[in-house]
Amino acid sequence: MLWYKLTSDWYWRDETLDNREVIVNLWYVMDENGFIYSLRVKAYVGTGSVAEKLEFLRQRSFLDYLIAEPFEIPERFHVRIGPDSETMPIAQVAILRVLDSRIALFEDALKVIEGRFPSQSHIDIPEEPLVCTTPLIQNEQGVIEPTENTSLMIPPHIIKY
């Protein structure tokens, strides 16, 4: 925080406000067969260097999925299965590697989250947000947890857009 002198009054200005931006944690909930059946998103206002913001997202990614807002898989990513091409509200994890944008699966959810920001905040999710994407897997007991299996992650694990 810096203090400035204007005429006879002093005022302070917090320089961290100059580089604040919305940063986002993204999670996809998948099963052991590589099918994604749910998304989770949590936005934050980050300050500091890119490295500091990424470290913040990484640290929060192991806890905040528990309270992050859940979203369904967008219909355009649903998988067709069987001879009748029945549409299932799931996506294959492999699709994340071939999409034009690494956040394409989450774009609808990001728009919903951004739409809930208070209008007085005058802040939006950037077109190319700083994100951390973490896979979650449901174990046999039904508990959803971040996975350490790097083969299930979108390379690289932390992505700057």
GUNU-250092 format. One record per atom (N, C-alpha, C): x, y, z. Coordinates in steps of 0.2 Angstrom, whole numbers, plus 2048, in hexadecimal, padded with zeros to 3 digits. Atoms other than C-alpha are relative to their C-alpha. Layout:
<rs>
XYZ...
</rs>
This chain:
<rs>
8047FA8008008008008058068007FC7FA8008078117FC7FC8068028037FA7FE8038228038028067FB7FE7FB8048028317F87FD8078038037F97FE8008447FC7FD8047FB8047FC8057F384E7F37FE8068048017FA7FD7F38607F88017FF8087FE8007F97F186080B7FE7F98038038067FE7E984E80C8057FA7FE7FC8068027F283D80C7FA7FB7FE8058068017E982E8048057FA7FE7FD8078017EE81C8017FE7FD7FA8028048067EE8127F18037F98007FD8078007F07FF7F18027FE7F97FE8028077FA7FB7E27FE7F97FE8028078027F57E97E37F98007FB8068008047E47EF7DB8028017F97FE7FF8077EE7F47CB8007FA7FC7FF8068047F17E27C67FB7FA8028058057FE7E17D97CD7FD7FE7FA8038048067D97CD7C17FC7FA8038048067FE7CC7BF7C28057FA7FE7FD8068017D57AF7C37FC7FA8028068057FF7CC79E7C38037F98017FE8087FF7CE78C7C97FA7FD7FD8048048047C67807BE8017F88028008077FF7C276D7C27FB7FD7FC8058058047BB75F7B88007FA8048018067FC7B47507C27FF7FA7FB8008058047B77407B98007F98038008077FD7B672D7BB8077FD7FE7FA8048027C47207B98007FE7F98018028077BE71D7A78028067FC7FE7FA8047C372F7A27FA8047FE8067FC8027B17367A17FF8068058017FB7FC7AE7477A87F880180080780080079D7497AF7FE8068048027FA7FC79E75A7B98068057FF7FB7FB8007A776A7B97FF8048068017FB7FB7AB7767C78058067FF7FC7FA8017B17887C78008048067FF7FB7FB7B77957D38048057FE7FD7FA8027BC7A67CF8038048067FD7FC7FB7C77B17DA8038077FD7FC7FA8037CF7C37D88077FF8037F98017FE7E17C17D88058067FF7FB7FA8017F07CD7DA8077FD8007FA8027FF8027CC7D98037FD7F97FD80280780D7C47CB7FC7FA7FE8048068028077B67C08027FA8047FD8067FC8127A97CA7FC8008068048007FA8097AF7DA7F97FE7FF8078028027F87AE7D27FF7F97FF8018078017FB79D7CC8027FB8067FF8047FA8027977DC7FA8008058077FF7FC7F279E7E57FB7FB7FD8048048037E87947D98017F98017FE8077FE7F27847DB7FE7FE8078028017F97F07857EE7F97FF8018078007FF7DE7887ED7FC7FA7FD8038068047DB77A7E07FF7FA8048008067FC7DD76D7EE7FA8008058058007FB7CF7737F97F98037FD8067FC8027C377F7F07FB7FD7FB8048048047BC7727E47FA7FE8058058027FB7B276D7F47FA8058008057FB8007A877E7F37FF8037F98017FD8067AA7827E17F97FF7FD80680180379B7847D68007FA7FB8008068057967747CD7FC8027F98037FF8077917757BA8007F97FD80080680578B7687AE8048017FA7FC80080779476379E7FC8047FB8047FD80678E76F7907FE7FB7FB8038058057837667848057FF7FA7FC80180678F7697758067FB8017FA8047FF79C75E77E7FD7F98028038077FE79074F7828027FB7FC7FD80680379673E77D7FA7FC7FD80680580378B7337718037F98017FF8077FF78B7217767FB7FB7FD80480580278571176F7FD8007F980280080777D70C75E7FA8057FF8057FB80176F7187618028078017FD7FA7FF77B7267647FD8048068037FD7FA77372A7758058058037FB7FB7FD77A73A77C8008008077FF8007F978173A78D8038068027FE7FA7FD7847497988078008037F98017FE7977457998048027FB7FB7FE8057A774A7908067FB8017F98047FF7B774078D8058058027FA7FB7FE7C67477958058017FA7FC8008067CF7447857FF8077FC8027FA8047C575377D8048068037FC7FA7FD7CF75F7898068017FC7FA7FF8037DE75C77F8008027F98017FE8077D776076E7FC8067FF8047FA8017CC76F7718048067FE7FC7FA8027D17807698028048067FE7FD7FA7D178777B7FF7FB8068008047FA7D577F78B7FB8018058057FF7FB7C77877947F97FF7FC8068018047BA7837867FA7FC8048058047FC7B17767917FD8048068027FC7FA7B078379F7FC8077FE8027FA8027AA7927947F98028038077FF7FE7987917988008018088007FF7F979B78F7AB8048078027FD7FA7FE7A779E7AB7FC8067FE8057FB80179A7A97A37FB8018058048007FA78E7A47B18038038067FC7FD7FA79B7A87BE8008077FF7FF7F980179F7B97B67F98048018077FD7FF78C7BD7B57FE8018078027FF7F978B7BC7C88048058037FC7FB7FD7997C87CB7FC8078028047FA7FE7927D87D48028057FA7FF7FB8057907E67C78048058027FB7FB7FE7997F27D28077FE8007F98028007A97E87D28048027FA7FC7FE8067AD7ED7C08057FB7FE7FB8058027B77DD7BD7FD7FA7FD8028068047B57CF7B18057FB7FF7FB8058017BD7BF7AD8038017F97FC7FE8067CA7C37A07FE7FB7FA8018058067C87BB78E8057FA8017FC8057FF7D77B17928038008077FE8007F97D77AE7A58057FC8027FB8047FC7E47A77B07FD7FB8038048057FD7DE7967B58057FA8027FD8077FE7E37867BE7FB7FB7FF8058058017DA7777B88027F98037FE8067FC7DA7687C37FA7FA7FF8058058017D27577C07FE7FD8078038037FA7C774F7CE7FE7F97FE8038078017C373D7CF7FC7FD8068048037FA7B67347D98027F98017FE8077FE7BC7257E37FA7FB8018058057FF7B37157E77FB8028058047FE7FB7AC71D7F67FB8067FE8047FA8027A472B7EC8038078027FD7FA7FE7B07387F38048037FA7FD7FC8057B67457E68078038027F97FD7FE7C974A7E78048027FA7FC7FE8057D67527DD8057F97FF7FC8068027E07447D48088027FF7F97FF8017F37437D48027FD7F97FF8048077F27397C38018057FB7FE7FB8057FB7457B77FE7FE7F98028028077F573B7A87F98037FF8067FD8007E47427AC7FF8077FF8007F98007E97547AC8018037F97FF7FC8067E876179E8078028007FA7FD8007FA76479A8018077FD7FD8017FA80176F7A17FA8018058058007FB7F776E7B27FE8078018027F97FF7F77817B48018047FA8007FD8077F378B7A57FE8088008017F98017F479E7A17FD8017F98037FE8067E87A4794800808800
</rs>
